[in-house]
Each structure stands twice: as C-alpha cells, then as structure tokens.
Amino acid sequence: MSVDFWNPVTCFAICAVIFFVGEVLSDMTKGWVSSMLFSCLIFLALFWTGILPADVTTKPGLVAATGNFGVGLLLVNMGTIIDLDNLLQEWRTVLIACAGLVGIGIIAFTVGPVLFGREYSLIASAPISGGTIATVMMQSAANAAGRPELAGFAVLVS
C-alpha cells in the first residue's frame, strides 16, 4: 500500500510549522520584521527549491477555511478583547487612528494610482491599514477576481 506523503494533514502540518518559524523569527527581531514576511520568504524559498509542492496550501483546504470561516472567528475574537472603558479613555489615540485611516484612503485614491496603478494602490491600502484580517480579505477578493498577482502583492505589503 502506497501512502502519499503530501496528504492534507501533512500539508497542514508543514504550513503550521512554517508559520510557527515565522513567528519565532519575528519575536527574535522584537517585531521589527513581520512574521508574515518571514513566512512568505520561507514558502518562497521552499517553492523555488522544489521542496514543497505548488498545492501545499490548497490541499488541506486552508484557503477556503480561512476565507470562509477563520476571518469571522478572528473578527469576533478581536471584538471581545476591546475594553470600552479603555477605548473611551484613549479617545485621542482613536482619533489619530481614524485620521490615519482617512489619510490612507485619500492617498490610495489620489496619489497611489498615479504612482503604482489603481489596482495595486487599492489592494495595498487594506493591509496597510487593517493588518492580517484585511490581508486575508484582500487575498480572497483578488483571487475571486482572477488576479492572483494582486493577492500575492497584498501579502507582501502586510
């Protein structure tokens, strides 16, 4: 009986290990370098060397599960950890963050398209202003639109 090494469970385990290594490396740099950047570089190196198959992330269903199920869980979790009293005490911080988001929006619709093109400017604005969840949402939208290069760009920007 022949067993395929690259089954969904093995692919999931490999992806989990790569993300764990990215987190450890990011902790070693005290957060100066994003864990997503480390993870992307590890994936890139392993894809280029032929160690990982091209479908290592799609085989275990990570893309569908994250896009359909994981983002909702992350949003609910983030909402439950916000302390409303702390938020009201830090009203200046909230105001500055909102002003920053408005600034990112203005740049994404005015200067960004001139420098980088409309699609790249808009796909980059969400990860810059929203972090990992926004990156996953932009990836899903870009893949649904048939633009995998934009999905990859969203990850690189985050």
DSSP file with accessible surface (Angstrom, degrees, kcal/mol):
  #  RESIDUE AA STRUCTURE BP1 BP2  ACC     N-H-->O    O-->H-N    N-H-->O    O-->H-N    TCO  KAPPA ALPHA  PHI   PSI    X-CA   Y-CA   Z-CA
    1    1 A M              0   0  225      0, 0.0     2,-0.4     0, 0.0     0, 0.0   0.000 360.0 360.0 360.0 124.0    0.0    0.0    0.0
    2    2 A S        -     0   0  118      2,-0.0     2,-0.5     0, 0.0     0, 0.0  -0.762 360.0-156.8 -94.3 132.4    1.5    3.3   -1.1
    3    3 A V        -     0   0  109     -2,-0.4     2,-0.6     4,-0.0     3,-0.1  -0.936  16.1-130.2-112.7 128.3    0.9    6.4    1.0
    4    4 A D        -     0   0   89     -2,-0.5     3,-0.5     1,-0.2    -2,-0.0  -0.655  11.7-154.8 -76.6 119.6    1.1    9.9   -0.5
    5    5 A F  S    S+     0   0  123     -2,-0.6     2,-1.4     1,-0.3    -1,-0.2   0.880  87.6  63.4 -63.4 -37.3    3.3   12.0    1.8
    6    6 A W  S    S+     0   0   58      4,-0.1    -1,-0.3    -3,-0.1    -2,-0.1  -0.329  73.3 143.2 -89.0  57.9    1.7   15.2    0.7
    7    7 A N     >  -     0   0   50     -2,-1.4     4,-2.6    -3,-0.5     5,-0.2  -0.408  68.8 -93.5 -85.7 171.3   -1.8   14.4    2.0
    8    8 A P  H  > S+     0   0   67      0, 0.0     4,-2.4     0, 0.0     5,-0.2   0.872 124.5  51.1 -57.1 -36.4   -4.0   17.2    3.6
    9    9 A V  H  > S+     0   0  113      2,-0.2     4,-2.5     1,-0.2     5,-0.2   0.941 112.2  45.3 -68.4 -44.4   -2.8   16.5    7.1
   10   10 A T  H  > S+     0   0   29      2,-0.2     4,-2.7     1,-0.2     5,-0.2   0.921 112.8  51.2 -64.9 -42.2    0.9   16.7    6.2
   11   11 A C  H  X S+     0   0    0     -4,-2.6     4,-2.4     1,-0.2    -1,-0.2   0.919 111.0  48.4 -61.7 -42.4    0.4   19.8    4.2
   12   12 A F  H  X S+     0   0  110     -4,-2.4     4,-2.6    -5,-0.2    -1,-0.2   0.923 111.6  49.9 -63.1 -43.5   -1.4   21.5    7.1
   13   13 A A  H  X S+     0   0   48     -4,-2.5     4,-2.5     2,-0.2    -2,-0.2   0.916 110.5  49.6 -62.6 -42.8    1.3   20.4    9.5
   14   14 A I  H  X S+     0   0   48     -4,-2.7     4,-2.4     2,-0.2    -1,-0.2   0.929 111.9  48.4 -62.3 -44.5    4.0   21.8    7.2
   15   15 A C  H  X S+     0   0    1     -4,-2.4     4,-2.5     1,-0.2     5,-0.2   0.918 111.0  50.9 -62.7 -41.6    2.2   25.1    6.8
   16   16 A A  H  X S+     0   0   47     -4,-2.6     4,-2.3     1,-0.2    -2,-0.2   0.910 110.3  49.3 -62.7 -41.2    1.7   25.3   10.6
   17   17 A V  H  X S+     0   0   87     -4,-2.5     4,-2.8     2,-0.2    -1,-0.2   0.919 110.2  50.9 -64.9 -41.0    5.4   24.7   11.2
   18   18 A I  H  X S+     0   0    8     -4,-2.4     4,-2.3     1,-0.2    -2,-0.2   0.935 112.0  46.4 -63.8 -43.7    6.3   27.4    8.6
   19   19 A F  H  X S+     0   0   85     -4,-2.5     4,-2.2     2,-0.2    -1,-0.2   0.883 111.6  52.4 -66.4 -35.2    4.0   30.0   10.3
   20   20 A F  H  X S+     0   0  137     -4,-2.3     4,-2.5     2,-0.2    -2,-0.2   0.935 109.0  48.8 -64.2 -44.8    5.5   29.0   13.7
   21   21 A V  H  X S+     0   0   56     -4,-2.8     4,-2.8     1,-0.2     5,-0.2   0.912 109.6  53.3 -62.1 -39.3    9.0   29.5   12.5
   22   22 A G  H  X S+     0   0    0     -4,-2.3     4,-2.2     1,-0.2    -1,-0.2   0.912 109.6  48.3 -60.9 -41.0    7.9   32.9   11.1
   23   23 A E  H  X S+     0   0   94     -4,-2.2     4,-2.4     2,-0.2    -2,-0.2   0.915 111.6  49.3 -64.7 -43.9    6.5   33.9   14.5
   24   24 A V  H  X S+     0   0   57     -4,-2.5     4,-2.1     2,-0.2    -2,-0.2   0.933 112.3  47.8 -62.4 -45.1    9.7   32.8   16.3
   25   25 A L  H  X S+     0   0   54     -4,-2.8     4,-1.4     1,-0.2    -1,-0.2   0.894 111.1  51.2 -64.0 -38.3   11.9   34.7   13.8
   26   26 A S  H  <>S+     0   0   13     -4,-2.2     5,-2.9    -5,-0.2     7,-0.3   0.902 109.3  50.5 -65.3 -39.9    9.6   37.8   14.3
   27   27 A D  H ><5S+     0   0  112     -4,-2.4     3,-1.5     1,-0.2    -1,-0.2   0.877 105.7  56.8 -63.4 -36.8    9.9   37.5   18.0
   28   28 A M  H 3<5S+     0   0  134     -4,-2.1    -1,-0.2     1,-0.3    -2,-0.2   0.827 108.7  46.0 -64.8 -30.6   13.7   37.3   17.7
   29   29 A T  T ><5S-     0   0   43     -4,-1.4     3,-1.6    -3,-0.2    -1,-0.3   0.297 116.2-118.2 -91.1   8.5   13.7   40.6   15.8
   30   30 A K  T < 5S-     0   0  179     -3,-1.5    -3,-0.2     1,-0.3    -2,-0.1   0.820  71.1 -55.6  57.4  34.0   11.3   42.0   18.5
   31   31 A G  T 3 <S+     0   0   50     -5,-2.9    -1,-0.3     2,-0.2    -4,-0.1   0.474 108.0 121.2  83.0   2.7    8.6   42.6   15.9
   32   32 A W  S <  S+     0   0  223     -3,-1.6     2,-0.5    -6,-0.3    -2,-0.1   0.817  78.1  43.7 -66.4 -30.8   10.8   44.7   13.6
   33   33 A V  S    S-     0   0   45     -7,-0.3    -2,-0.2    -8,-0.1    -4,-0.2  -0.976  98.1-116.5-116.7 129.2   10.2   42.2   10.8
   34   34 A S     >  -     0   0   47     -2,-0.5     4,-2.0     1,-0.1     5,-0.2  -0.268   9.1-133.5 -65.2 144.3    6.7   40.8   10.4
   35   35 A S  H  > S+     0   0   19      1,-0.2     4,-2.7     2,-0.2     5,-0.2   0.841 109.0  58.3 -65.4 -30.6    6.1   37.1   10.9
   36   36 A M  H  > S+     0   0   38      2,-0.2     4,-2.8     1,-0.2    -1,-0.2   0.884 104.2  50.9 -66.4 -37.0    4.1   37.1    7.6
   37   37 A L  H  > S+     0   0   70      2,-0.2     4,-2.5     1,-0.2    -2,-0.2   0.940 111.9  46.5 -65.0 -46.0    7.2   38.4    5.8
   38   38 A F  H  X S+     0   0   42     -4,-2.0     4,-2.4     2,-0.2    -2,-0.2   0.935 113.9  48.6 -59.8 -45.3    9.3   35.6    7.3
   39   39 A S  H  X S+     0   0    1     -4,-2.7     4,-2.8     1,-0.2    -2,-0.2   0.922 111.4  49.7 -62.3 -43.0    6.7   33.0    6.5
   40   40 A C  H  X S+     0   0   29     -4,-2.8     4,-2.9     1,-0.2    -1,-0.2   0.904 110.9  49.5 -63.0 -41.1    6.3   34.3    2.9
   41   41 A L  H  X S+     0   0   91     -4,-2.5     4,-2.6     2,-0.2    -1,-0.2   0.889 111.4  49.2 -65.7 -38.5   10.1   34.1    2.4
   42   42 A I  H  X S+     0   0   40     -4,-2.4     4,-2.6     2,-0.2     5,-0.2   0.943 113.0  46.9 -64.4 -47.5   10.2   30.6    3.8
   43   43 A F  H  X S+     0   0   21     -4,-2.8     4,-2.7     1,-0.2     5,-0.2   0.933 112.5  50.9 -58.2 -46.0    7.4   29.5    1.5
   44   44 A L  H  X S+     0   0   70     -4,-2.9     4,-2.8     1,-0.2     5,-0.2   0.937 111.5  46.6 -58.3 -47.3    9.1   31.2   -1.5
   45   45 A A  H  X S+     0   0   51     -4,-2.6     4,-2.0     1,-0.2     6,-0.2   0.914 114.3  47.5 -63.2 -41.7   12.4   29.5   -0.8
   46   46 A L  H  <>S+     0   0   42     -4,-2.6     6,-1.7     1,-0.2     5,-1.3   0.846 113.6  47.9 -71.4 -32.4   10.8   26.1   -0.4
   47   47 A F  H ><5S+     0   0   71     -4,-2.7     3,-0.9    -5,-0.2    -2,-0.2   0.923 112.3  49.0 -69.5 -46.0    8.7   26.5   -3.6
   48   48 A W  H 3<5S+     0   0  204     -4,-2.8    -2,-0.2     1,-0.2    -1,-0.2   0.844 111.5  48.8 -63.4 -35.3   11.7   27.7   -5.6
   49   49 A T  T 3<5S-     0   0   93     -4,-2.0    -1,-0.2    -5,-0.2    -2,-0.2   0.552 111.8-120.7 -81.7  -7.8   13.8   24.8   -4.5
   50   50 A G  T < 5S+     0   0   57     -3,-0.9    -3,-0.2    -4,-0.4    -4,-0.1   0.570  79.3 121.2  82.0   9.0   11.0   22.3   -5.3
   51   51 A I  S   <S+     0   0  103     -5,-1.3    -4,-0.2    -6,-0.2    -5,-0.1   0.907  71.0  48.6 -71.5 -40.4   10.8   21.0   -1.7
   52   52 A L  S    S-     0   0   10     -6,-1.7    -2,-0.1    -9,-0.2     2,-0.1  -0.805  88.3-122.2-100.2 142.2    7.2   22.0   -1.4
   53   53 A P    >   -     0   0   33      0, 0.0     3,-1.5     0, 0.0    -2,-0.1  -0.403  27.4-113.0 -74.7 159.0    4.5   21.1   -4.0
   54   54 A A  T 3  S+     0   0   95      1,-0.3     3,-0.4     2,-0.1     4,-0.2   0.768 114.5  51.9 -64.9 -24.5    2.6   24.0   -5.5
   55   55 A D  T 3>  +     0   0   64      1,-0.2     4,-2.6     2,-0.1    -1,-0.3   0.110  69.7 117.7-101.7  25.5   -0.7   22.9   -3.9
   56   56 A V  T <4 S+     0   0    0     -3,-1.5    -1,-0.2     1,-0.2   -41,-0.2   0.835  83.1  39.1 -64.1 -30.7    0.6   22.7   -0.3
   57   57 A T  T  4>S+     0   0   45     -3,-0.4     5,-1.0     2,-0.1     6,-0.8   0.752 119.1  45.2 -90.5 -24.7   -1.7   25.4    0.9
   58   58 A T  T >45S+     0   0   83     -4,-0.2     3,-1.0     3,-0.2    -2,-0.2   0.787  99.5  69.5 -88.0 -26.9   -4.8   24.4   -1.1
   59   59 A K  T 3<5S+     0   0   69     -4,-2.6    -2,-0.1     1,-0.3    -1,-0.1   0.908 101.8  43.1 -60.4 -45.5   -4.6   20.7   -0.4
   60   60 A P  T 3 5S-     0   0   33      0, 0.0    -1,-0.3     0, 0.0    -2,-0.1   0.558 115.7-112.7 -79.8  -2.3   -5.6   20.9    3.2
   61   61 A G  T <>5S+     0   0   29     -3,-1.0     4,-2.5    -4,-0.1     5,-0.2   0.724  70.6 141.2  83.1  20.6   -8.3   23.4    2.5
   62   62 A L  H  >< +     0   0   36     -5,-1.0     4,-2.8     2,-0.2     5,-0.3   0.897  68.3  51.9 -63.3 -40.9   -6.6   26.3    4.3
   63   63 A V  H  > S+     0   0   73     -6,-0.8     4,-2.4     2,-0.2     5,-0.2   0.952 114.9  40.6 -64.0 -48.1   -7.5   28.9    1.8
   64   64 A A  H  > S+     0   0   56      1,-0.2     4,-2.6     2,-0.2     5,-0.4   0.923 117.1  49.0 -67.3 -42.2  -11.2   28.1    1.8
   65   65 A A  H  X>S+     0   0   52     -4,-2.5     4,-2.4     2,-0.2     5,-2.4   0.919 114.3  44.9 -65.4 -42.2  -11.4   27.6    5.6
   66   66 A T  I  <>S+     0   0   56     -4,-2.8     5,-1.8    -5,-0.2     6,-0.2   0.941 117.0  44.7 -67.7 -45.7   -9.6   30.8    6.3
   67   67 A G  I  <5S+     0   0   26     -4,-2.4    -2,-0.2    -5,-0.3    -1,-0.2   0.883 125.6  30.3 -66.7 -38.3  -11.6   32.8    3.8
   68   68 A N  I  <5S+     0   0  139     -4,-2.6    -2,-0.2    -5,-0.2    -3,-0.2   0.798 138.5   9.3 -92.5 -31.8  -15.0   31.4    4.8
   69   69 A F  I  X5S+     0   0  137     -4,-2.4     4,-1.6    -5,-0.4    -3,-0.2   0.760 117.2  58.2-120.5 -44.0  -14.6   30.5    8.5
   70   70 A G  I  ><S+     0   0   19     -5,-2.4     4,-2.5     1,-0.2     5,-0.2   0.859 100.2  56.6 -67.4 -37.5  -11.4   31.9   10.0
   71   71 A V  H  ><S+     0   0   14     -5,-1.8     4,-2.5    -6,-0.2    -1,-0.2   0.926 106.6  51.0 -63.8 -40.8  -11.9   35.6    9.3
   72   72 A G  H  > S+     0   0   39      1,-0.2     4,-2.3     2,-0.2    -1,-0.2   0.920 110.6  48.8 -61.3 -42.7  -15.3   35.6   11.1
   73   73 A L  H  X S+     0   0   96     -4,-1.6     4,-2.5     1,-0.2    -1,-0.2   0.902 111.0  50.2 -64.0 -41.4  -13.7   34.0   14.2
   74   74 A L  H  X S+     0   0   75     -4,-2.5     4,-2.5     2,-0.2    -2,-0.2   0.915 110.6  49.4 -63.9 -41.0  -10.8   36.5   14.2
   75   75 A L  H  X S+     0   0   90     -4,-2.5     4,-2.1     2,-0.2    -2,-0.2   0.921 112.3  47.1 -64.9 -43.6  -13.2   39.4   14.0
   76   76 A V  H  X S+     0   0   97     -4,-2.3     4,-1.8    -5,-0.2    -2,-0.2   0.932 112.3  50.8 -63.5 -42.7  -15.4   38.1   16.8
   77   77 A N  H  X S+     0   0   87     -4,-2.5     4,-1.0     1,-0.2    -2,-0.2   0.928 110.4  48.6 -61.6 -44.1  -12.3   37.5   18.9
   78   78 A M  H  < S+     0   0   98     -4,-2.5     4,-0.5     1,-0.2     3,-0.4   0.890 109.7  53.2 -64.2 -37.5  -10.9   40.9   18.3
   79   79 A G  H >< S+     0   0   47     -4,-2.1     3,-0.6     1,-0.2    -1,-0.2   0.840 106.3  52.6 -66.7 -31.6  -14.3   42.5   19.2
   80   80 A T  H 3< S+     0   0  100     -4,-1.8    -1,-0.2     1,-0.2    -2,-0.2   0.719 104.2  55.5 -79.4 -18.5  -14.4   40.6   22.5
   81   81 A I  T 3< S+     0   0  121     -4,-1.0     2,-0.5    -3,-0.4    -1,-0.2   0.505  81.8 103.5 -93.3  -1.4  -11.0   41.8   23.7
   82   82 A I    <   -     0   0  103     -3,-0.6     2,-0.7    -4,-0.5     3,-0.1  -0.680  62.6-149.4 -82.2 124.2  -11.8   45.5   23.3
   83   83 A D     >  -     0   0   83     -2,-0.5     4,-2.2     1,-0.2     5,-0.2  -0.843   1.8-154.7 -94.3 115.8  -12.4   47.2   26.7
   84   84 A L  H  > S+     0   0  113     -2,-0.7     4,-2.3     1,-0.2     5,-0.2   0.860  92.4  53.8 -63.1 -37.1  -14.9   50.0   26.1
   85   85 A D  H  > S+     0   0  107      1,-0.2     4,-2.0     2,-0.2    -1,-0.2   0.923 110.3  47.1 -63.3 -43.8  -13.8   52.0   29.1
   86   86 A N  H  > S+     0   0   87      1,-0.2     4,-1.8     2,-0.2    -2,-0.2   0.882 110.0  54.2 -62.4 -39.5  -10.1   51.9   27.9
   87   87 A L  H  < S+     0   0   76     -4,-2.2     7,-0.3     1,-0.2    -2,-0.2   0.910 108.9  47.6 -62.9 -41.1  -11.3   52.9   24.5
   88   88 A L  H >< S+     0   0  118     -4,-2.3     3,-0.9     1,-0.2    -1,-0.2   0.868 110.6  52.1 -68.8 -35.0  -13.1   56.0   25.9
   89   89 A Q  H 3< S+     0   0  130     -4,-2.0     3,-0.3     1,-0.3    -1,-0.2   0.827 109.6  50.3 -68.5 -30.5  -10.0   56.9   28.0
   90   90 A E  T 3X  +     0   0  104     -4,-1.8     4,-2.0     1,-0.2     3,-0.4  -0.170  69.0 136.6 -99.4  40.6   -7.8   56.7   24.9
   91   91 A W  H <>  +     0   0  137     -3,-0.9     4,-2.5     1,-0.3    -1,-0.2   0.841  68.7  56.7 -61.3 -31.1  -10.0   58.9   22.7
   92   92 A R  H  > S+     0   0  155     -3,-0.3     4,-2.5     2,-0.2    -1,-0.3   0.916 106.8  49.0 -65.7 -41.8   -7.0   60.8   21.4
   93   93 A T  H  > S+     0   0   83     -3,-0.4     4,-2.5     2,-0.2    -2,-0.2   0.909 111.5  49.5 -62.6 -42.7   -5.4   57.6   20.1
   94   94 A V  H  X S+     0   0   58     -4,-2.0     4,-2.5    -7,-0.3    -2,-0.2   0.918 111.0  50.1 -62.5 -42.3   -8.7   56.6   18.5
   95   95 A L  H  X S+     0   0  108     -4,-2.5     4,-2.4     2,-0.2    -2,-0.2   0.922 111.4  47.8 -63.6 -43.0   -9.0   60.0   16.8
   96   96 A I  H  X S+     0   0  121     -4,-2.5     4,-2.5     2,-0.2    -1,-0.2   0.910 111.5  50.9 -65.1 -40.9   -5.4   59.8   15.5
   97   97 A A  H  X S+     0   0   56     -4,-2.5     4,-2.2     2,-0.2    -2,-0.2   0.919 110.9  48.3 -63.2 -42.0   -6.0   56.2   14.2
   98   98 A C  H  X S+     0   0   66     -4,-2.5     4,-2.3     2,-0.2    -2,-0.2   0.905 110.8  50.8 -65.3 -39.7   -9.2   57.4   12.4
   99   99 A A  H  X S+     0   0   63     -4,-2.4     4,-2.5     1,-0.2    -1,-0.2   0.902 109.1  52.1 -63.6 -39.1   -7.3   60.3   10.9
  100  100 A G  H  X S+     0   0   38     -4,-2.5     4,-2.6     2,-0.2    -2,-0.2   0.905 108.6  50.2 -62.3 -40.9   -4.6   57.9    9.7
  101  101 A L  H  X S+     0   0   88     -4,-2.2     4,-2.4     2,-0.2    -2,-0.2   0.905 110.4  49.4 -64.8 -40.7   -7.2   55.7    8.0
  102  102 A V  H  X S+     0   0   91     -4,-2.3     4,-2.6     2,-0.2    -2,-0.2   0.928 111.3  50.5 -63.3 -41.6   -8.8   58.7    6.3
  103  103 A G  H  X S+     0   0   29     -4,-2.5     4,-2.6     2,-0.2     5,-0.2   0.913 109.4  49.9 -62.1 -42.9   -5.3   59.7    5.1
  104  104 A I  H  X S+     0   0   50     -4,-2.6     4,-2.8     1,-0.2    -1,-0.2   0.919 111.2  50.4 -61.7 -41.6   -4.6   56.2    3.8
  105  105 A G  H  X S+     0   0   27     -4,-2.4     4,-1.5     2,-0.2    -2,-0.2   0.926 110.6  48.1 -62.2 -43.4   -7.9   56.3    1.9
  106  106 A I  H  X S+     0   0  100     -4,-2.6     4,-1.2     1,-0.2     5,-0.3   0.940 114.7  45.2 -63.9 -45.2   -7.2   59.7    0.4
  107  107 A I  H  <>S+     0   0   99     -4,-2.6     5,-3.1     1,-0.2     3,-0.3   0.902 109.7  55.9 -65.2 -39.1   -3.7   58.6   -0.7
  108  108 A A  H  <5S+     0   0    5     -4,-2.8    -1,-0.2     1,-0.2    -2,-0.2   0.801 115.0  38.5 -64.9 -27.7   -5.0   55.3   -2.1
  109  109 A F  H  <5S+     0   0  142     -4,-1.5    -1,-0.2    -3,-0.3    -2,-0.2   0.573 130.3  23.9 -98.8 -10.6   -7.5   57.1   -4.3
  110  110 A T  T  X5S+     0   0   77     -4,-1.2     4,-0.7    -3,-0.3    -3,-0.2   0.734 130.6  19.8-116.6 -68.4   -5.3   60.0   -5.4
  111  111 A V  H  >5S+     0   0   73     -5,-0.3     4,-2.0    -4,-0.2     3,-0.4   0.903 116.5  62.2 -76.2 -41.7   -1.5   59.6   -5.3
  112  112 A G  H  >XS+     0   0    5     -5,-3.1     4,-3.4     1,-0.2     5,-0.8   0.898 101.0  50.2 -55.1 -48.4   -1.4   55.8   -5.2
  113  113 A P  H  >5S+     0   0   38      0, 0.0     4,-1.0     0, 0.0    -1,-0.2   0.865 110.4  51.6 -61.9 -32.4   -3.0   55.2   -8.6
  114  114 A V  H  <5S+     0   0  125     -4,-0.7    -2,-0.2    -3,-0.4    -3,-0.1   0.920 120.0  33.8 -68.0 -41.9   -0.6   57.7  -10.3
  115  115 A L  H  <5S+     0   0  114     -4,-2.0    -3,-0.2     1,-0.1    -1,-0.2   0.879 139.5   9.9 -81.5 -41.0    2.5   56.0   -8.8
  116  116 A F  H  <5S-     0   0  140     -4,-3.4     4,-0.3    -5,-0.2    -2,-0.1   0.504 107.7 -95.7-120.7 -10.9    1.5   52.3   -8.8
  117  117 A G     X< -     0   0   26     -4,-1.0     4,-2.2    -5,-0.8     5,-0.2  -0.006  39.6 -85.8  99.7 151.1   -1.7   51.9  -10.7
  118  118 A R  H  > S+     0   0  157     -5,-0.2     4,-2.4     1,-0.2     5,-0.2   0.920 122.7  47.6 -60.4 -48.5   -5.3   51.8   -9.4
  119  119 A E  H  > S+     0   0   86      1,-0.2     4,-2.4     2,-0.2     5,-0.2   0.929 114.7  44.8 -63.7 -45.5   -5.5   48.1   -8.6
  120  120 A Y  H  > S+     0   0   76     -4,-0.3     4,-1.6     2,-0.2    -1,-0.2   0.881 113.3  51.3 -67.6 -37.6   -2.2   47.9   -6.7
  121  121 A S  H  X S+     0   0   10     -4,-2.2     4,-1.2     1,-0.2    -2,-0.2   0.941 114.5  42.0 -64.4 -46.0   -2.9   51.1   -4.8
  122  122 A L  H  X S+     0   0   41     -4,-2.4     4,-0.9    -5,-0.2    -2,-0.2   0.881 113.0  51.9 -72.1 -37.4   -6.3   49.9   -3.6
  123  123 A I  H  < S+     0   0   15     -4,-2.4    -1,-0.2    -5,-0.2    -2,-0.2   0.842 111.3  49.4 -68.9 -28.2   -5.2   46.4   -2.8
  124  124 A A  H  X S+     0   0   13     -4,-1.6     4,-1.9    -5,-0.2     5,-0.2   0.789  97.5  68.9 -80.1 -25.4   -2.3   47.7   -0.7
  125  125 A S  H  X S+     0   0   27     -4,-1.2     4,-1.9     1,-0.2     5,-0.2   0.877  96.5  51.7 -65.8 -37.1   -4.5   50.2    1.3
  126  126 A A  H  X S+     0   0   20     -4,-0.9     4,-2.8     2,-0.2     5,-0.4   0.956 111.5  43.7 -68.6 -50.3   -6.4   47.5    3.2
  127  127 A P  H  > S+     0   0    5      0, 0.0     4,-1.7     0, 0.0    -1,-0.2   0.897 113.6  53.0 -62.1 -34.7   -3.4   45.5    4.5
  128  128 A I  H  < S+     0   0  105     -4,-1.9    -2,-0.2     1,-0.2    -3,-0.1   0.924 121.9  29.8 -64.8 -40.5   -1.6   48.7    5.4
  129  129 A S  H  < S+     0   0   51     -4,-1.9    -1,-0.2    -5,-0.2    -3,-0.2   0.707 131.3  32.1 -94.1 -18.2   -4.5   50.0    7.5
  130  130 A G  H  X S-     0   0   44     -4,-2.8     4,-0.5     1,-0.2     3,-0.5   0.543  86.0-148.9-122.5  -9.3   -6.0   46.7    8.7
  131  131 A G  H  X  -     0   0   32     -4,-1.7     4,-2.0    -5,-0.4    -1,-0.2  -0.409  60.9 -12.2  81.0-148.8   -3.4   44.1    9.2
  132  132 A T  H  > S+     0   0   79      1,-0.2     4,-2.5     2,-0.2    -1,-0.2   0.877 132.4  50.6 -65.1 -43.7   -3.7   40.3    8.8
  133  133 A I  H  > S+     0   0   17     -3,-0.5     4,-2.4     1,-0.2    -1,-0.2   0.935 112.1  47.9 -63.7 -43.3   -7.5   40.1    8.6
  134  134 A A  H  X S+     0   0   18     -4,-0.5     4,-2.5     1,-0.2    -1,-0.2   0.880 110.0  54.1 -64.0 -34.9   -7.6   42.8    5.9
  135  135 A T  H  X S+     0   0    1     -4,-2.0     4,-2.6     2,-0.2    -2,-0.2   0.938 108.8  47.5 -63.7 -45.7   -4.9   41.0    4.0
  136  136 A V  H  X S+     0   0   21     -4,-2.5     4,-2.4     1,-0.2    -2,-0.2   0.912 112.5  49.7 -62.6 -40.7   -6.8   37.7    4.0
  137  137 A M  H  X S+     0   0   96     -4,-2.4     4,-2.3     1,-0.2    -1,-0.2   0.909 111.7  47.9 -66.1 -40.2   -9.9   39.5    2.8
  138  138 A M  H  X S+     0   0   49     -4,-2.5     4,-2.8     2,-0.2     5,-0.2   0.887 110.0  53.3 -67.6 -37.5   -8.0   41.3    0.0
  139  139 A Q  H  X S+     0   0   57     -4,-2.6     4,-2.8     2,-0.2     5,-0.2   0.933 110.1  47.6 -59.8 -47.1   -6.4   37.9   -1.0
  140  140 A S  H  X S+     0   0   47     -4,-2.4     4,-2.4     1,-0.2    -2,-0.2   0.920 113.5  47.4 -61.2 -44.1   -9.9   36.4   -1.2
  141  141 A A  H  X S+     0   0   52     -4,-2.3     4,-1.6     2,-0.2    -2,-0.2   0.913 113.4  47.6 -65.0 -42.3  -11.2   39.3   -3.3
  142  142 A A  H  <>S+     0   0    6     -4,-2.8     5,-3.0     2,-0.2     4,-0.2   0.917 113.5  47.4 -66.8 -41.5   -8.2   39.3   -5.6
  143  143 A N  H ><5S+     0   0   74     -4,-2.8     3,-1.3     1,-0.2    -1,-0.2   0.896 110.3  52.4 -66.0 -38.4   -8.4   35.5   -6.1
  144  144 A A  H 3<5S+     0   0   91     -4,-2.4    -1,-0.2     1,-0.3    -2,-0.2   0.836 108.3  51.8 -65.4 -31.0  -12.1   35.7   -6.8
  145  145 A A  T 3<5S-     0   0   76     -4,-1.6    -1,-0.3    -5,-0.2    -2,-0.2   0.445 120.4-111.4 -82.7  -0.9  -11.5   38.4   -9.4
  146  146 A G  T < 5S+     0   0   53     -3,-1.3    -3,-0.2    -4,-0.2     3,-0.1   0.814  81.9 123.1  76.7  29.5   -8.9   36.1  -11.1
  147  147 A R    >>< +     0   0   78     -5,-3.0     4,-1.5    -6,-0.1     3,-0.8  -0.637  23.5 163.3-123.6  72.9   -6.0   38.3  -10.1
  148  148 A P  H 3> S+     0   0   82      0, 0.0     4,-2.3     0, 0.0     5,-0.2   0.804  74.4  63.4 -64.4 -24.7   -3.5   36.1   -8.1
  149  149 A E  H 3> S+     0   0   84      1,-0.2     4,-1.9     2,-0.2     5,-0.1   0.877 103.4  48.5 -67.6 -32.6   -0.7   38.6   -8.6
  150  150 A L  H <> S+     0   0   12     -3,-0.8     4,-2.2     2,-0.2    -1,-0.2   0.869 108.2  54.4 -72.3 -35.0   -2.7   41.1   -6.6
  151  151 A A  H  X S+     0   0    3     -4,-1.5     4,-1.5     2,-0.2    -2,-0.2   0.924 110.3  46.5 -63.1 -43.4   -3.3   38.5   -3.9
  152  152 A G  H  X S+     0   0   36     -4,-2.3     4,-2.1     1,-0.2    -2,-0.2   0.894 109.8  53.8 -65.5 -37.6    0.4   38.0   -3.6
  153  153 A F  H  X S+     0   0   61     -4,-1.9     4,-2.1     1,-0.2    -2,-0.2   0.893 103.6  56.5 -64.6 -38.2    1.0   41.7   -3.5
  154  154 A A  H  X S+     0   0    0     -4,-2.2     4,-1.6     1,-0.2    -1,-0.2   0.902 108.3  47.8 -60.5 -39.3   -1.4   42.1   -0.6
  155  155 A V  H  < S+     0   0   18     -4,-1.5    -1,-0.2     1,-0.2    -2,-0.2   0.916 110.4  51.5 -68.0 -40.9    0.6   39.6    1.4
  156  156 A L  H  < S+     0   0  117     -4,-2.1    -2,-0.2     1,-0.2    -1,-0.2   0.850 109.0  51.1 -65.2 -32.9    3.9   41.3    0.5
  157  157 A V  H  <        0   0   44     -4,-2.1    -1,-0.2    -5,-0.2    -2,-0.2   0.868 360.0 360.0 -73.1 -33.5    2.5   44.7    1.7
  158  158 A S     <        0   0   39     -4,-1.6  -124,-0.1    -5,-0.2  -121,-0.1   0.384 360.0 360.0 -72.0 360.0    1.3   43.4    5.0
